[in-house]
Amino acid sequence: MPLKQTIDTCFDVEVGDTGLARAEFEAVLARTAPVLVWLREARESGALPLLSLPGKTDDLAAIREAADWLADGSTDVLVLGTGGSSLGGQTLAQVAGWRLPVSGDFRPAPRLHFLDNLDPHGLAEALAVLPLATTRAIVVSKSGGTGETLIQAMVLLAAYEDAGLKGAIGERLLGLSEPAASGKLNKLRKLLEPFGVRFLEHDPGVGGRFAALTNVGLIPAALAGLDIAAVRAGAARALAPVLDKAAPGAVPAAVGAALAVAYAEARGITQNVLLAYGDRTERLTRWYVQLWAESLGKQGRGMTPIPAVGPVDQHSQLQLFLDGPADKLFTVVTTDVADKGPRIDPALAAEAGQAEFGGRTVGDFVASQQRATVETLARNARPVRVLHASALDAERIGELMMHFMLETIIAAHLIGVDAFDQPAVEEGKVLARTYLEGM
């Protein structure tokens, strides 16, 4: 079943004055029509390579080969990269079982580790406990100049050398960066190629936070055991209405973008909460934060993304969501979980004073929470849309991620910013280098 989007509880007839009038929403939705034309033209001309990825299959064999090479004889595989070089892969790998409570630690070899945050203590501890003789790594930096990733790579090279493995570094590392260009320094290639490290090419036309459907995200996904062809097929389903020249109201991503922008313009609501239910959605919410924040937050414009995972965040953030400022638009991601999971023993339920739990599954309880949360938000005048996937598998996560990427690009056009740059981030990088040189 395709992803189902429901926006009825975003309008004034459902949530009162906080909600949009249908006319306000329709006016913004109409503005997405030229953006959809632009997307189709960009797809046809190749100006936006991201749009050529959904449904693409001719590169999957090379991606699987890279994953097989990393896994062959390895107990552990490291992914070195930060931001978009890591979060997309994490999101996909989690759907296959990576980083799940308890069971994620018992997955068969190779164990998969994403070293995405530069932390001196964590990196030192990782190198102290990893069996380096059976550990491989893929080092990801689109530009080849990401400082955090270069530092991690240098430290790992030194650790291999200290372990007596310097001569075998080329058999343990894989690089992923833009193609080498004459006259342009690629620091990662300069660092690793003398050790005989093989490089795969990062598509220069697909930025990191949009790279989940490239080898950047699909190699870790394949390592985790996810069906990467199904990921691409799901993404193709999200893109299909755009390519089929559907009217804006029949393009879910256009509807979602128009909803967010209409709330920002008509109600001043610029905080967007993504509440996704299930352990396998936790990284999705973090990936969404980077995608939405780094793409839209420019020139004093944009919307602030807030991640939440259910049901656990019902015991932390939901109090604020329901009873704090009415300044947020909610997107709740739900799945069919009724009748799933362990079944509760009726005698134990009665003993605990919760007889109504007896004979129910854990999934029954979560399904009830999903429904109750959406309805309670609406009853408390909080606008909420629902994105429902029948299951969270390879195809649905591909569809969800492509939906959010399209939604982000369309929203950027509506508010007049470039979705693909991040100029403010560069200032901090320059200043950090200045301080480092002065130490």
Disulfide bonds with the S-S distance in Angstrom:
none
